[in-house]
Amino acid sequence: MKNTRRDFIKTSALATGGVLAANSFVIPGAYAAPETHLKLALIGCGGRGTGAVFQAMETGHPIKLVAMADAFRDRLDGSLKPILDKYGAEKVDVPEDRKFVGFDAYKNAIAEADVVILATPPGFRPDHFTEAVKQGKQIFMEKPVATDAVGIRKVLKAAEEAKAKKLNVVVGLQRHYQDNYRKTIAKIHAGEIGDIIGGQVYWNDGGVWVRPRKPEQTEMEYQMRNWYYFNWLCGDHITEQHVHNIDVANWVKKGYPIKAEGTGGRMVRTGKEFGEIFDHHTVQFTYEDGTVIHSECRHFPGAANRVDETFQGTKGTAYLSAGNHGVLTDYTGKKLYEHDRENNVNPYQQEHNELWAALVNGEYKFADAENGARSTMTSILGRYATYSGKVITMDEAINSEINLFPDTLAWDATPKLVPDADGFYPHAIPGKTVTV
Amino acid sequence: MKRVVVPVILIGLLAFYIIEKPLFEAYSQKIPGTPVTFDMTPIEGGTFEMGSSSSLNSDEKPVHKVKVDPFWMGTHEVTWDAFELFLDKNYELAISEEPIGEIVDGLTRPSLPYLDMTFGMGKEHKPAIGMTQYGAIQFCHWLYLKTGFFYRLPTEAEWEYAARAGTNTKYFFGDDSANLDVYAWTAENSDGMTQMVAKKKPNPWGLYDIYGNVLEWTADQYDPEFYKNSPANNPLNPAESLYPRTVRGGSFKTPAEEISSAKRFFNDPKWKQLDPQIPKSQWWFPEAPFIGLRLVRPLNPPSPEEINAYYTAAPIADY
């Protein structure tokens, strides 16, 4: 996997049009010119994107934020302020002509950088990732990486191209960078609890933010602001959040399910401000070897919370959670392994520590995009099953031609989903809705 | 006509009397429109010796005489049963038997956390956890709008006075940490998680879980030197920066030996490191499943202007 620094520079330079001197990855060192920063662009200036820039800066490597892009100017400004406050003009150089606003802003911002952070709502990820790969950039992109099968296929295609170009791609499925998951799953893969024959993965909690409609907003702007509740942007919470837990199941099983069946609906979150997404999904994913993994996600305030993963093997069980749990137990109740929950590294920071270390060393180490796409696709398969009420195979799902994305991206363009006269949005009806 | 007017005047007088001179007794506060209640215990005002001369912690010195005015204190740590109504307006609307009113409706609510803030430890009768001091104060604000009573966080002095319950020993029951098991959930007996409130014995003034279970927010900025110049009457070190602020009582994770009436704990930016967003949440500490709160209601509330200023102080951005 590892290539030499010289090769890497060459690859990068070729990919960016051959301008080696101006766009060098070479960091002050043995034979490099001093005072060279890796140039970073942020695409999607929300809280998460801003957080990712902080984590990049916290690595301590010579990084300069040089461009930012967002659909909304206020989001861009709100993101730049804390970054500038914290890291100062030496590391943050985003003049007015490198602040890009609007639906096409990403292309220009990507062009300014060596490394890009893609952190818009997930519906845009396939196009943004494709563009970043096309321009030969090193990439950190947030999960999920798409919201429908059409988008997934784009990401898979660009993932191949990224590999061919030896572009590092880290996907923000941060459990892959969290010690309790890494250590415990390595032990599972080493056979410490035998073969995995079942599992349950959960994201049950009270839900997330809502952004109220304002009278001056077009339908497009409203959906973009309140994006969590619209599938072309979010993919429903089974994709936007629960992908984390589903991805852990895939990781443990070293593969992806071949079919899914499930149930879901809108039970307690029925207001018009909640767009079209369900408030609960429960899915059975069947893997190639016949193993069934039960997946459950719901946004029910007042009900019990549970966000974790459990697995049953032929010799014992596993318990994992983002709260640094990693426990293996045999069927006599004896603990085979218990991860120490104190003093663990923040996985959001670890993603960047590892990515940027590779970048400054000119190494090619990370190709997360394919798994990111296939785990996102697994969550979309789950949604296709709960929305339709049918048994859906992965094969059918990944080839679905149903495209949620608007035909035109513009503030006065009409998204595919529009509210009725009372402001309510049509939502999926199991038994009736077609998803593949 | 007369028959109607007299009772109205009487009720009016009675209401006036209750507002002006509340009976200083234990009471159960119903959260209007919901089935949820919580209990408040009267704490007579008085003077006590704050700090510890025998402790090895220098921030507990010098021992100094402090006078506090009377207040009610939460008999229990605030549980999710009440806190979740505040946390999620839609949940409050769903539970409430009557409209919640425009003012409550318009109150700024916490951002809903991206993590399971119960950390798998459960909700019913378990302490609400992981909130910032700002979040704890906004919960008080919500209660004020719901009930009309001025609930707030205890000062460090009020907390220690109530925890000591007239004693000068390390614990309110003496100096031997071995006896703490009767009164508190600590690292030794908690099984690593929060426990339902009031499962252990209370302190002599009727406060449950004043040690252990969860750390409790106070109003004060933490300053290890504060006792050297502390005012004698109702001392408070106003909080001006986010860290460190004082929390008290120890938690389910604290070893018994480290807990005492005088022990001063404080918050840490590390409690927020798992927050993936910038600015970091004003509401939540995703890595502090051991911080909670206990309410205070002063017998003599300040002016409406002062109350308003307390609740509407702008939060400090955290990044």
Contacts between the chains, C-beta under 8 A, distances in Angstrom:
chain1	res1	chain2	res2	distance
A	46	B	277	7.8
A	47	B	276	7.8
A	47	B	277	3.2
A	47	B	278	6.1
A	47	B	279	7.3
A	48	B	276	5.7
A	48	B	277	5.7
A	50	B	277	7.1
A	50	B	278	3.9
A	50	B	279	7.7
A	51	B	275	7.4
A	51	B	276	4.9
A	51	B	277	4.8
A	51	B	278	4.3
A	51	B	280	8.0
A	52	B	276	7.8
A	53	B	278	7.4
A	54	B	278	5.1
A	54	B	319	7.0
A	79	B	278	7.7
A	82	B	278	5.5
A	82	B	279	5.6
A	82	B	317	7.0
A	82	B	319	4.6
A	83	B	278	7.6
A	85	B	319	7.5
A	86	B	319	6.0
A	174	B	276	7.8
A	204	B	116	7.7
A	205	B	112	8.0
A	205	B	113	7.7
A	205	B	115	8.0
A	205	B	116	5.1
A	206	B	84	7.5
A	206	B	87	7.1
A	206	B	88	5.5
A	206	B	91	7.1
A	206	B	112	5.8
A	207	B	88	7.4
A	207	B	112	5.6
A	208	B	112	5.1
A	208	B	114	7.3
A	209	B	111	5.9
A	209	B	112	6.1
A	241	B	114	7.8
A	268	B	94	6.8
A	269	B	90	7.2
A	271	B	90	7.4
A	301	B	84	6.7
A	301	B	87	7.6
A	301	B	88	4.2
A	301	B	90	6.4
A	301	B	91	3.6
A	301	B	94	7.6
A	302	B	84	6.0
A	302	B	88	7.7
A	302	B	91	5.0
A	302	B	94	7.5
A	302	B	95	7.1
A	304	B	118	8.0
A	304	B	122	7.0
A	304	B	123	6.7
A	305	B	116	4.2
A	305	B	117	7.5
A	305	B	118	4.7
A	305	B	120	7.4
A	305	B	123	7.2
A	306	B	116	6.7
A	306	B	120	6.5
A	307	B	115	6.8
A	307	B	116	4.0
A	307	B	120	7.6
A	308	B	120	6.3
A	321	B	120	6.6
A	322	B	115	6.7
A	323	B	115	7.9
A	323	B	119	5.2
A	323	B	120	7.1
A	323	B	289	7.5
A	346	B	273	4.6
A	346	B	274	5.8
A	348	B	274	7.3
A	348	B	276	4.8
A	349	B	273	7.5
